[in-house]
Amino acid sequence: MSGGDVWTSLRAGPLQGDVRVPGDKSISHRAVMFASLADGISSISGFLEGEDTRATARAFAAMGVRVEQPSASERRVHGVGLHGLAAAAGAIDCGNAGTGMRLLAGLLAGQSFDSRLIGDESLSRRPMRRVIEPLGRMGALIEAEEGGLPPLRIHGGRRLRGIDYALPVASAQVKSALLLAGLYAEGETTVVEPHPTRDYTERMLAAFGWPIRFSEGRASLSGGHSLRAADVVVPADFSSAAFFLVAASIVPGSDLLLREVGINPRRTGLLEALRLMGADIVQENRRELGGEAVADLRVRHARLRGIAVPEALVPDMIDEFPALFVAAAAAEGETRITGAAELRVKESDRIAVMARGLRTLGAAITETPDGAVIQGGRFGAGEVDSVGDHRCAMSFAVAGLLADGAVRIRDCANVATSFPGFVELANGCGFALGTAA
């Protein structure tokens, strides 16, 4: 748990300080995976010490990879090579990590042994057919529960073939699963997306020495190569920074500096959306860290106004929408969100959870199948339920900064999956966030 299962968020004064949020979750997952499959020893610094990423590290340890922790946020991985994994003694528990399960499905489809992937109650409700079906076209055999839900049973010893696959819905996780299966496939695997998504997998495969061609919305690789050990520096997670970007934007007098935030262009749609709303966010000290663009983000309070969120930004901010809901509810005028049906199949139905919670606090929100219409206004006191969704819990904590009374937030324990230490870091820069077991 991270600071208790129930939080109380109160109105607070200006947010001030110099903050570094934890390492990027998506990069941390991939770094452990590729280091495990590489020849040699890789060092990872800035590793996210969250439940999701630790579950991925434990999964590879269960398959015979030596994963050492020299200190907090560091891992030293003794790679076993592309064909060096061994069958785990039991089921591999992915916890709450959809990224972990989907990427592992692709990777394990090419092994010589059978595997079983399980997850917590939330992950067990998330759709896996979107990876099972295209992996099946490559020759994989993956069984799931009714409706394509976990647990997954992955049959080993299958002969995989490269395919050309056009994703029906833009998804970095599905793209990555197919590319990982492609490492073990005969011939070339090509994935084409309807909209470009984050390219962490492509960049990291190249950093570990695998020949790969990629451009916006397209990636191709062939099997039969190997990965070389590499040292990975994980930048601060933009998704974690998002809560502070919104909080400092809406609380009068705020001035926050967020250090070394990853600004991969396929990840920063929220930054563009907030700027369209009038946010005052400046990039400082832009540079590269471990092959990824990073910058210090300076955010000051600004009067936000409602916008129609451009659909072109949606794939680049899909994880940040709960925070955007709060920004929209605090802005002047109307915000329209469309093209975001993917939000309904995340850790929760995030459209429904955020709309229900913010309505409880007095906001005017109308749900649509693929988004919402949000009228800006004031927040009142109330009790909301995050339904175990870490991003919704942290977003409601941000809403409490402007509320006329206490905002009580239920079911917050899963914040540990992505942002251990959130409560302490938030209170350190001006939140008034209390916790209870």
KOLMAR-436869 format. One record per residue (C-alpha): residue number from 0; residue in one letter; x negated, y negated, z negated. Coordinates in steps of 0.5 Angstrom, whole numbers, plus 500, padded with zeros to 3 digits. Layout:
REM KOLMAR-436869
<NUM,'a',<X,Y,Z>>
...
This chain:
REM KOLMAR-436869
<0,'m',<500,500,500>>
<1,'s',<498,493,501>>
<2,'g',<500,489,495>>
<3,'g',<507,492,494>>
<4,'d',<513,494,497>>
<5,'v',<517,488,496>>
<6,'w',<514,481,497>>
<7,'t',<517,474,495>>
<8,'s',<515,468,500>>
<9,'l',<516,461,497>>
<10,'r',<516,454,501>>
<11,'a',<509,452,501>>
<12,'g',<505,446,502>>
<13,'p',<500,445,507>>
<14,'l',<495,451,510>>
<15,'q',<488,449,509>>
<16,'g',<482,453,510>>
<17,'d',<477,457,514>>
<18,'v',<479,464,515>>
<19,'r',<477,471,519>>
<20,'v',<483,476,520>>
<21,'p',<481,483,520>>
<22,'g',<478,486,526>>
<23,'d',<482,488,532>>
<24,'k',<486,494,532>>
<25,'s',<486,496,539>>
<26,'i',<479,495,540>>
<27,'s',<478,499,533>>
<28,'h',<482,505,536>>
<29,'r',<478,505,542>>
<30,'a',<471,504,539>>
<31,'v',<472,511,535>>
<32,'m',<475,515,541>>
<33,'f',<469,513,546>>
<34,'a',<464,513,541>>
<35,'s',<466,520,539>>
<36,'l',<466,523,546>>
<37,'a',<459,519,548>>
<38,'d',<452,522,548>>
<39,'g',<448,519,542>>
<40,'i',<450,515,536>>
<41,'s',<454,509,536>>
<42,'s',<455,503,531>>
<43,'i',<461,500,530>>
<44,'s',<462,493,526>>
<45,'g',<468,489,525>>
<46,'f',<472,496,524>>
<47,'l',<479,494,522>>
<48,'e',<480,498,515>>
<49,'g',<487,499,516>>
<50,'e',<491,505,516>>
<51,'d',<492,506,523>>
<52,'t',<485,506,525>>
<53,'r',<483,510,519>>
<54,'a',<488,515,522>>
<55,'t',<484,515,528>>
<56,'a',<477,516,525>>
<57,'r',<480,522,521>>
<58,'a',<483,525,527>>
<59,'f',<476,525,530>>
<60,'a',<473,528,524>>
<61,'a',<478,533,524>>
<62,'m',<475,535,531>>
<63,'g',<468,536,529>>
<64,'v',<465,529,530>>
<65,'r',<461,526,524>>
<66,'v',<464,519,522>>
<67,'e',<460,515,517>>
<68,'q',<462,509,513>>
<69,'p',<455,505,511>>
<70,'s',<459,499,509>>
<71,'a',<466,496,509>>
<72,'s',<468,495,516>>
<73,'e',<463,499,519>>
<74,'r',<462,506,522>>
<75,'r',<457,510,525>>
<76,'v',<459,515,530>>
<77,'h',<455,521,532>>
<78,'g',<458,523,539>>
<79,'v',<459,530,541>>
<80,'g',<459,529,548>>
<81,'l',<465,529,553>>
<82,'h',<466,537,552>>
<83,'g',<464,537,545>>
<84,'l',<470,537,541>>
<85,'a',<473,543,537>>
<86,'a',<480,544,535>>
<87,'a',<483,541,529>>
<88,'a',<484,546,523>>
<89,'g',<491,543,523>>
<90,'a',<496,538,526>>
<91,'i',<493,531,527>>
<92,'d',<496,526,523>>
<93,'c',<497,519,527>>
<94,'g',<500,516,521>>
<95,'n',<504,510,524>>
<96,'a',<499,509,530>>
<97,'g',<503,509,537>>
<98,'t',<496,507,540>>
<99,'g',<493,513,537>>
<100,'m',<498,518,539>>
<101,'r',<499,516,546>>
<102,'l',<491,515,547>>
<103,'l',<490,522,544>>
<104,'a',<495,525,548>>
<105,'g',<491,523,554>>
<106,'l',<485,525,551>>
<107,'l',<487,532,548>>
<108,'a',<490,534,555>>
<109,'g',<484,535,558>>
<110,'q',<481,539,552>>
<111,'s',<480,547,552>>
<112,'f',<484,548,546>>
<113,'d',<491,546,543>>
<114,'s',<493,540,539>>
<115,'r',<499,538,535>>
<116,'l',<500,531,534>>
<117,'i',<504,528,528>>
<118,'g',<506,521,525>>
<119,'d',<510,518,520>>
<120,'e',<518,517,520>>
<121,'s',<517,511,524>>
<122,'l',<512,514,529>>
<123,'s',<517,520,530>>
<124,'r',<522,515,533>>
<125,'r',<518,512,538>>
<126,'p',<518,515,545>>
<127,'m',<513,519,548>>
<128,'r',<516,521,555>>
<129,'r',<513,515,558>>
<130,'v',<506,518,557>>
<131,'i',<508,526,557>>
<132,'e',<511,525,564>>
<133,'p',<505,522,568>>
<134,'l',<500,526,564>>
<135,'g',<505,532,567>>
<136,'r',<504,530,574>>
<137,'m',<496,531,572>>
<138,'g',<497,538,570>>
<139,'a',<498,537,563>>
<140,'l',<503,541,559>>
<141,'i',<505,537,553>>
<142,'e',<512,539,549>>
<143,'a',<516,534,545>>
<144,'e',<522,534,540>>
<145,'e',<529,532,544>>
<146,'g',<528,526,547>>
<147,'g',<521,526,548>>
<148,'l',<520,524,541>>
<149,'p',<514,527,536>>
<150,'p',<511,531,534>>
<151,'l',<507,533,540>>
<152,'r',<504,540,542>>
<153,'i',<499,539,547>>
<154,'h',<496,545,551>>
<155,'g',<489,546,552>>
<156,'g',<485,549,558>>
<157,'r',<489,546,563>>
<158,'r',<486,544,570>>
<159,'l',<488,536,571>>
<160,'r',<488,533,577>>
<161,'g',<487,525,579>>
<162,'i',<493,522,581>>
<163,'d',<495,515,583>>
<164,'y',<501,512,578>>
<165,'a',<505,506,579>>
<166,'l',<507,504,572>>
<167,'p',<515,503,571>>
<168,'v',<514,499,565>>
<169,'a',<507,495,564>>
<170,'s',<504,498,558>>
<171,'a',<496,498,556>>
<172,'q',<497,505,552>>
<173,'v',<500,509,557>>
<174,'k',<495,506,562>>
<175,'s',<490,508,557>>
<176,'a',<492,515,556>>
<177,'l',<492,516,564>>
<178,'l',<485,514,564>>
<179,'l',<483,518,558>>
<180,'a',<486,524,562>>
<181,'g',<482,522,568>>
<182,'l',<476,523,565>>
<183,'y',<477,530,565>>
<184,'a',<481,531,572>>
<185,'e',<478,533,578>>
<186,'g',<478,527,583>>
<187,'e',<480,520,582>>
<188,'t',<486,517,577>>
<189,'t',<489,510,579>>
<190,'v',<494,506,575>>
<191,'v',<497,500,578>>
<192,'e',<501,496,573>>
<193,'p',<507,491,575>>
<194,'h',<504,486,570>>
<195,'p',<497,486,568>>
<196,'t',<496,489,561>>
<197,'r',<490,488,556>>
<198,'d',<484,491,559>>
<199,'y',<480,494,553>>
<200,'t',<480,501,555>>
<201,'e',<477,499,562>>
<202,'r',<472,494,559>>
<203,'m',<470,499,553>>
<204,'l',<469,505,558>>
<205,'a',<464,501,562>>
<206,'a',<460,499,556>>
<207,'f',<460,506,554>>
<208,'g',<457,507,562>>
<209,'w',<463,510,565>>
<210,'p',<464,508,572>>
<211,'i',<470,505,573>>
<212,'r',<473,500,578>>
<213,'f',<479,495,575>>
<214,'s',<482,488,577>>
<215,'e',<488,485,574>>
<216,'g',<494,490,574>>
<217,'r',<490,496,577>>
<218,'a',<484,501,574>>
<219,'s',<481,507,578>>
<220,'l',<476,512,575>>
<221,'s',<473,519,577>>
<222,'g',<472,525,573>>
<223,'g',<465,528,572>>
<224,'h',<461,523,569>>
<225,'s',<459,522,561>>
<226,'l',<459,517,556>>
<227,'r',<453,514,553>>
<228,'a',<453,511,546>>
<229,'a',<454,504,545>>
<230,'d',<454,499,539>>
<231,'v',<461,495,539>>
<232,'v',<462,489,535>>
<233,'v',<470,488,534>>
<234,'p',<472,481,534>>
<235,'a',<478,478,530>>
<236,'d',<485,481,532>>
<237,'f',<489,476,535>>
<238,'s',<495,479,533>>
<239,'s',<493,478,526>>
<240,'a',<491,471,527>>
<241,'a',<498,470,530>>
<242,'f',<502,469,523>>
<243,'f',<497,464,521>>
<244,'l',<497,460,528>>
<245,'v',<505,460,527>>
<246,'a',<505,458,520>>
<247,'a',<500,452,521>>
<248,'s',<504,450,527>>
<249,'i',<510,449,523>>
<250,'v',<508,447,516>>
<251,'p',<507,440,515>>
<252,'g',<500,437,514>>
<253,'s',<497,444,516>>
<254,'d',<490,445,519>>
<255,'l',<487,452,519>>
<256,'l',<480,454,523>>
<257,'l',<481,462,525>>
<258,'r',<474,465,526>>
<259,'e',<472,469,532>>
<260,'v',<479,471,534>>
<261,'g',<479,475,541>>
<262,'i',<482,471,546>>
<263,'n',<482,477,552>>
<264,'p',<487,473,557>>
<265,'r',<491,480,557>>
<266,'r',<492,479,549>>
<267,'t',<494,471,548>>
<268,'g',<501,470,551>>
<269,'l',<503,467,544>>
<270,'l',<497,462,545>>
<271,'e',<500,459,551>>
<272,'a',<507,460,549>>
<273,'l',<506,456,543>>
<274,'r',<502,451,547>>
<275,'l',<508,450,551>>
<276,'m',<512,449,545>>
<277,'g',<508,443,543>>
<278,'a',<503,447,538>>
<279,'d',<496,443,537>>
<280,'i',<491,449,538>>
<281,'v',<484,448,540>>
<282,'q',<479,453,542>>
<283,'e',<472,452,539>>
<284,'n',<465,455,540>>
<285,'r',<468,460,545>>
<286,'r',<463,466,547>>
<287,'e',<462,473,548>>
<288,'l',<462,478,542>>
<289,'g',<461,485,544>>
<290,'g',<463,484,551>>
<291,'e',<470,481,549>>
<292,'a',<471,473,549>>
<293,'v',<472,470,542>>
<294,'a',<473,463,540>>
<295,'d',<474,459,533>>
<296,'l',<482,457,534>>
<297,'r',<483,450,530>>
<298,'v',<491,450,529>>
<299,'r',<494,443,526>>
<300,'h',<501,442,524>>
<301,'a',<506,440,530>>
<302,'r',<513,439,532>>
<303,'l',<515,445,536>>
<304,'r',<521,444,541>>
<305,'g',<524,450,544>>
<306,'i',<523,453,551>>
<307,'a',<525,458,556>>
<308,'v',<519,463,555>>
<309,'p',<516,465,561>>
<310,'e',<517,472,563>>
<311,'a',<510,472,566>>
<312,'l',<507,472,559>>
<313,'v',<511,477,556>>
<314,'p',<506,483,557>>
<315,'d',<501,479,554>>
<316,'m',<504,477,547>>
<317,'i',<509,483,546>>
<318,'d',<506,485,539>>
<319,'e',<507,477,537>>
<320,'f',<514,476,538>>
<321,'p',<516,477,531>>
<322,'a',<512,471,530>>
<323,'l',<514,467,536>>
<324,'f',<522,468,533>>
<325,'v',<520,465,527>>
<326,'a',<516,459,531>>
<327,'a',<523,459,535>>
<328,'a',<527,458,529>>
<329,'a',<523,453,526>>
<330,'a',<523,449,533>>
<331,'e',<527,443,535>>
<332,'g',<532,446,540>>
<333,'e',<533,452,544>>
<334,'t',<528,458,545>>
<335,'r',<530,463,550>>
<336,'i',<527,470,551>>
<337,'t',<528,475,557>>
<338,'g',<524,481,560>>
<339,'a',<522,483,553>>
<340,'a',<526,490,552>>
<341,'e',<520,493,550>>
<342,'l',<521,490,543>>
<343,'r',<527,495,542>>
<344,'v',<522,501,542>>
<345,'k',<516,498,538>>
<346,'e',<515,500,530>>
<347,'s',<522,498,530>>
<348,'d',<527,495,534>>
<349,'r',<524,488,533>>
<350,'i',<529,484,537>>
<351,'a',<535,487,532>>
<352,'v',<530,486,526>>
<353,'m',<528,479,527>>
<354,'a',<535,477,529>>
<355,'r',<538,480,523>>
<356,'g',<533,477,518>>
<357,'l',<533,470,521>>
<358,'r',<540,470,521>>
<359,'t',<540,472,513>>
<360,'l',<536,466,512>>
<361,'g',<541,461,516>>
<362,'a',<538,461,523>>
<363,'a',<542,462,529>>
<364,'i',<540,467,534>>
<365,'t',<544,471,539>>
<366,'e',<541,478,541>>
<367,'t',<541,480,549>>
<368,'p',<539,487,551>>
<369,'d',<532,484,553>>
<370,'g',<531,478,548>>
<371,'a',<534,473,544>>
<372,'v',<537,466,544>>
<373,'i',<534,462,538>>
<374,'q',<537,455,536>>
<375,'g',<532,452,532>>
<376,'g',<534,449,525>>
<377,'r',<533,450,517>>
<378,'f',<531,456,513>>
<379,'g',<535,458,507>>
<380,'a',<534,463,501>>
<381,'g',<536,470,502>>
<382,'e',<533,478,502>>
<383,'v',<531,481,509>>
<384,'d',<529,488,511>>
<385,'s',<523,489,515>>
<386,'v',<525,496,516>>
<387,'g',<517,498,515>>
<388,'d',<515,494,521>>
<389,'h',<509,491,519>>
<390,'r',<509,485,524>>
<391,'c',<516,484,522>>
<392,'a',<514,483,514>>
<393,'m',<509,478,516>>
<394,'s',<513,474,520>>
<395,'f',<518,474,515>>
<396,'a',<513,471,510>>
<397,'v',<511,466,515>>
<398,'a',<519,464,515>>
<399,'g',<519,463,507>>
<400,'l',<514,457,508>>
<401,'l',<519,453,510>>
<402,'a',<525,456,506>>
<403,'d',<530,452,502>>
<404,'g',<529,458,497>>
<405,'a',<526,464,495>>
<406,'v',<525,469,501>>
<407,'r',<525,477,499>>
<408,'i',<522,482,504>>
<409,'r',<523,489,503>>
<410,'d',<519,495,505>>
<411,'c',<513,491,506>>
<412,'a',<508,497,505>>
<413,'n',<506,499,512>>
<414,'v',<503,492,513>>
<415,'a',<497,496,511>>
<416,'t',<497,499,517>>
<417,'s',<494,493,521>>
<418,'f',<492,488,516>>
<419,'p',<490,490,509>>
<420,'g',<489,484,505>>
<421,'f',<494,480,508>>
<422,'v',<497,477,502>>
<423,'e',<490,475,499>>
<424,'l',<488,472,505>>
<425,'a',<495,468,506>>
<426,'n',<495,466,499>>
<427,'g',<488,464,499>>
<428,'c',<490,458,505>>
<429,'g',<496,456,502>>
<430,'f',<502,461,502>>
<431,'a',<506,462,496>>
<432,'l',<507,470,497>>
<433,'g',<508,474,491>>
<434,'t',<509,482,491>>
<435,'a',<512,487,487>>
<436,'a',<511,495,487>>
